[in-house]
Amino acid sequence: MEQKTTYIQTIHSCNRLFNEKTLHPLVSVIDLANAHERERLRLDCYSVMLCEQTSGDLASSRMECDFADGTMLFRAPDKMVPIETSTHSNLSGRLLVFHPDLFCGTKLGKKIHEYTFFKYKLTEALHLSQPERVRILAIFDGIKAELEWGVDCFSQSIICNKLELLLTYCSRYYIRQMVLRRDSIDKTVEKVTENIDAYIMQGRLATDGKPCTCKFAAPLGLSSAYLNDMLQHETGLSFDAFVESRRLRMARQQLTSGVKTDADIAAWLGYANTALMYSLTSFNESTRRFSYK
């Protein structure tokens, strides 16, 4: 049966869909057991979903090395959120939704862009251990308790602090997941490195310019955000910095080989001139001549 997509613009509308009472117009913690049918939601807010039972893309995203006590999905505004139920089993978990206006002018508002997992694909979900699941549920419960207290001048600060705590723990757990996936990630980084080197060797930095992350992420079935975070974790470099490191490596190799002229190397690698290439590689004409005499 094909899933329908429901576009929801307000927290109140989302609460009504799940028969939840609206305790705050900008944030809600929803019990997914109240989901009455299989559908996809497109929300005009941020969403964090914790599922205790998964199917479809969320289930297929789990590797053998991952934990299996809960799965978390993070979606930025206007991204699809899958609500998967069936006649054989009920959905179990929580859905936290919060509008960007909630953290406007707060510390969280200034750093929300750092939580790049909101840009991940469904297949890049976070899989939790039992202690991690307990910790996340405790924070959900804390947010729910604050909502039930009522809205006053302290509400925004308290709720945003709890949201930041939640997202910080999730950042920690994603790093832990990458550690457990080291073998798989090493192979992916190796493949990405090969593809980047091929791009450079073909002279495409000169003809097409520096590539965007999606050019190398999409063929591997990855989101640009996940690939960038993976490279950052494994190499300490962002995608752009990693591409530049491969170009510098190739420039040094070519400069020491003596096969091509410096001008040809600079043009081939997309440098504006030899002076720029020298400054970035710490080479000059005299060191080049010395290196291959």
N, C-alpha and C positions, 0 to 999 in steps of 0.2 A: 504493500500500500504506500503510495507516494505521500511524503510529508508536506503539509502546508506550511507556509511561512507567514507569521503574524508580526506586523510592524507595531512596536509599542513605543510611544513617545514620552510617557510619564511613569514615575514610580507607582503612582496610584493605579494606573491601568494594568501594570504588571501584577500588583497585589490582587486586583479583582480577578485576573485570570487564574490565580492560584487560591482564591478564597481567603486571602490574607488581609488582616486589618492594616490600614495605613497609619503607622505610628509617627512617621516623619515624611515630609513630601520629597526628600532628596535621597533617602537611603532606606533599604529594607533587607531583612534576612528572611528568606522564604523556605518553607519545608517542601522539598520536592515530592514527598509522598502524596501531596495534594494534586499533582499533575494527573489530569484525567484523560489525556489523549496524547498521541505521538505527534509532535509538531516541532517546527523550528521558529525561534524567536529572533527578531532583529530589533535590538534595543537601542534607544537613544541615550545610553548611559554605559558606564563600566559594569562588567559582571565578573564574578568569581564563583565558579560552580565546583562543588565537591560531590562526587558521585561515589557511592559505596558499591554499586554494581554497574558495569559498563557493557556496552555493545557497540557495534559499528566501528567508526574511526577511532573512538576513544579506546576501545578494547584492543584494536589492532596496533595501537601505538605502543603498547607495552612489550618490552623485550624480556628475554628470559632472565636477564640480570637485574630487572627492576623489581621493586616491591609491589605487592598486590593488595594492600589494605585500604586503598582509596585512590581516586584519580581526580586531579584538579585541572580545570580549564579556565583560562583567562581571556576575556574578550573586551576589546576597546569599543567605544560607541559606534553604532551602525554595523557591527559585525554579527554574524549569525551565531546563535546559541542553540545547540541541539537538545531538545527535551525528548529522550527516548524511553518510551514505555511499550509494553506489549500485553497481550491477554494472559501471558504466562507468568509474568513477574512485574511487581510494582517498582517504580523508580524510588531509590532511597538516597537521601543526601540533602544538601543545602544549596541555595542560590542566593548569593549576596549581590545586590545591585545598588549602585550609587552614582548619582548625577555629578558631572564635573562642577556644577555650581556649589556643591557641598564643600569642596576644598579650595575654592577661589580665595586667593589672598593668604593661604596658609603655607606652612613648610611643605606639606604633602603636595600642594599645587605646584611648587617650584621643582619638585623632584619626581613627579609622576612619570615623566619621560624616561627616567632611569630604569623603570620596571618594564623592560623590553618584552617580557613574556606576554604582555597584552597584544603583541603583534604576531605571536606564534600561530602556526596552523593547528587544526584539531588533532593532527597526528603527532604533535609535539607537546602533548599533555604531560603533566607532572604526576608521577606515581608515588604514593606515600607508603611509609612503613606504619605500623600500628602506633608507635609513640608520636610520630609526626601527625597522624590523623587525629589523635587525641588533642594535641596542641592546637591544631587548626580549629577543631570543633569548640575548644574552650574559648578561643578568640571570637568565633561566631556567636557563642552564647553570651560573651561579654558585650558585644555590640547590641545584641537583642535586648539584654537587660538594660542597657543605657537607653535604648529606644523606648522601652516600657516605662522608664522613669518619667519621661515627658521632655518636651522641648523648652530649653531656657538658654541663657546667655553662655552657659558652659558646654552645651551640647556639641557644637561644631568642633571645639578643641578636643574634647574627650573622644568623640567618634573618629576624628581624623587621626588622632594618636593611635587608636586601636587599629585602624586601617593600615597605617604605616607599619605597625608592629606585624600585622598579618603579612603584608607584602615583603617585609624584610625576612621573615621566616621562610616564605616561599622562594625568595632569592637564594637563601642558604640551601634549601632542599633541591633546587634545580642544579646547583653546583655539585651537591652530593650525587645527584642522578648522573651527571656528566662523569664524575669520578668512577662510578660503577660501570658506566658504558665506555670505559677507556679504549678497549679493543676496537669497538665499532667506530668510535670517534677518531681514533688514530687512522683507520682506513679511510674515513671520509676526508680528513685533513690531507692525507696523502693524495687522494684523488683530486681534491681541489687544487693542491699545489701543482700537480701534473697539468691540469687544465689551464691554470694561470700561466705556467711556464710556456705552454704551447701557444697561448694567446700572445705572449711577449715575443716568442721566437718567430712567429708569423709576421711580425712588424705591425701588429694591429694597434699598438699604443700610438704609433705615428699616424696611422690611417683613421682609426676609430676613436682614439683617445682612451682615457682610463675607463675601465668597465664598471658598471654598477654591480652591486652585490647580487641582484636577482639573476644576472646573466649566468652565474655559476651555481646559485642556489636552486633555481627552478629545475634544471636537468637532474638534480639529485633528489627532487621531491621535498626540498627544504624551504622554509621561509627565509627571507633575507635577514630578519632579526635573529633567528636561531643560528644561521651560519655565522653571522658576525659574532654572536656570543660564544659560539663554539671555538672560533679562532682566537678570540680574546682569552678564553680559558686555557687553551692548549699552547698558544704561542706568546700571549701577552700583548698581541697586536690586534687592532681593528682590521677589518677587511681592507680598507684603503691603505693602511700602513703595511699590511702584509704584502699587498701587490707591489708597493714601492720597495719593500725589502727584497723581493724577488727580482725586480728590475735592477736594483743596485748590485745584487749578486751577479747578474748576467753582465752588467756593465764592467765590473771588475774582471770577470773572466775574459771578456773580449779585449779589454785594454791590455791585459798581460799576455795575451796570445800573439799579438802583433800581426794578425791576419788582415784586419780591416783598419782603415784610417780612423783617426779619432772623430773626424767629421761624419764619416759614414756610420760609426757606432752611435753617435749622438742622434743622428737623424733616424736611424733604425729603431732606437729605443724611445723615440718621442721626446727627447730633450730639445729645448729651444736652441741651444748652442753648446759648444764644447766646454765653455767656461762654467756653465751651470752643472754639466756632468762632472767636471773636475771637482767642483766645490762639494758635490754630494758624495763622491766616491773617494775623496782625499787623494786623487791622482792629479798629476800634471804631466806635461810632455817629457820632462826630465826623468821623473820616476817611471814613466812607461818605458822609455828607452833603456833605463837601467835594468828593468825587470826582465827584459828578454834578450839582453846582450849575452 
